[in-house]
Amino acid sequence: MTSTDGMRRRTVLAAALAGTAALALPALRPAQAAAAPSASGLLTLQEPQAAQLIYAPDGSCLQVPAHLGVLLTVGAAGVPAGAAVTFTYDERLYSAAPRAFLTGGGRLIPVESRPAAAQAPHGRQLELLLPELAPGSYVVHAGGLTPTRFPADLVADPLPTAVRVAEPGRAVTALTLSKPAAKAGLPWGVQLGAGWQQATWRDQYYAWHPAIVTVHSIGPGEIPAGSGIRVTLDRRVFASVAITAAADPAGQQVNGSDQRTTTAGRPVATWTAHTAVPAGSRITLTCGAEVRSLTGPLDEVEAPLVEFLPGGSGGPQRSTGQESLTRMDDVYSAATLTRYGPS
């Protein structure tokens, strides 16, 4: 057995008064707009251009900025050295850049950075000490989101992402850049597996097709009813394909329906679940294929494909990397016989 695998702008705007820095950075939705007093003026948060939703195992959701960065607009009098921009973030979500820097006016300006642990578990802080800045606009590059891949894609109790700006002799401004998002139901996911069988001819050529397909509901939510599995085979080797049975580990039949069609001449079988598949459950589908009468080598054989088809309504789908299966080692010609060997 083998298995494989806009939004409107959100910025923080501040009046660019003489000798002060105004900030613009990804933040929150306008429906949740917030303001913080600042020596630089009123800070207004608007909906982001780039944000990502982080889900927890209980289905709660946090919207976070796509990167640790800030746009600094410096007023006419400039900003003296010593201003500090401090990011607070969850180390499970973000990684600090190896070197922080500013870009502005066609220049790249290195920035001294001092990482530190925050008090909360998984909390980190990164303080950037800014040099003297002339009037103009600058982009601070401090880090970015770390890709969260299965099985670590769900993050329990993620910490808020925040930024604090301190200018010499002026008040400190602190803003929370992340916010809770609407709960959309429990996350769910699927892992497919397959037991492959050879369709052979001339005792040396063969094409693979799945004899069984396994569907594992990984949770924590259930696979929605109306989801399905589609099997597509090569039209030169196979006349038809069907999913003939669906059973749970106890051998009980699972309620669903099978449909047989063709796509660009390729035989296709689709099985659709009529009920939701609970977390932790496994379904085994039995597949059958009708093989054509073949007498010799072929110019081409299209690889078999097994795909999961999400359906119905439910929580957010997790990406496991095992939502589809294929294999590329069919033997149908002299070249593929040399490469992969006889059956």
Secondary structure, 3 states (H helix, E strand, C coil): CECCCCCCCCCEECCCCCCCEEEECCCCCHHHCCCCCCCCCCCEECCCCCEEEEECCCCCEEEEECEEEEEEEECCCCECCCCEEEEEEECCCEEEEEEEEEEECCEEEECEEEEEECCCCCEEEEEEECCCECCEEEEEEEEEECCCCCCCCCCCCCCCCEEEEECCCCCEEEEECCEEECCCCCCECEEEEEEEEEEEECCCEEEEEEEEEEEEECCCCCECCCCEEEEECCCCCEEEEEEEEEECCCCCECCEEEEEEEECCEEEEEEEECCCECCCCEEEEEEEEEECCCCCCCCCCCCCEEEEECCCCCCCECCCCCCEEECCCCECCHHHHHHHCCC
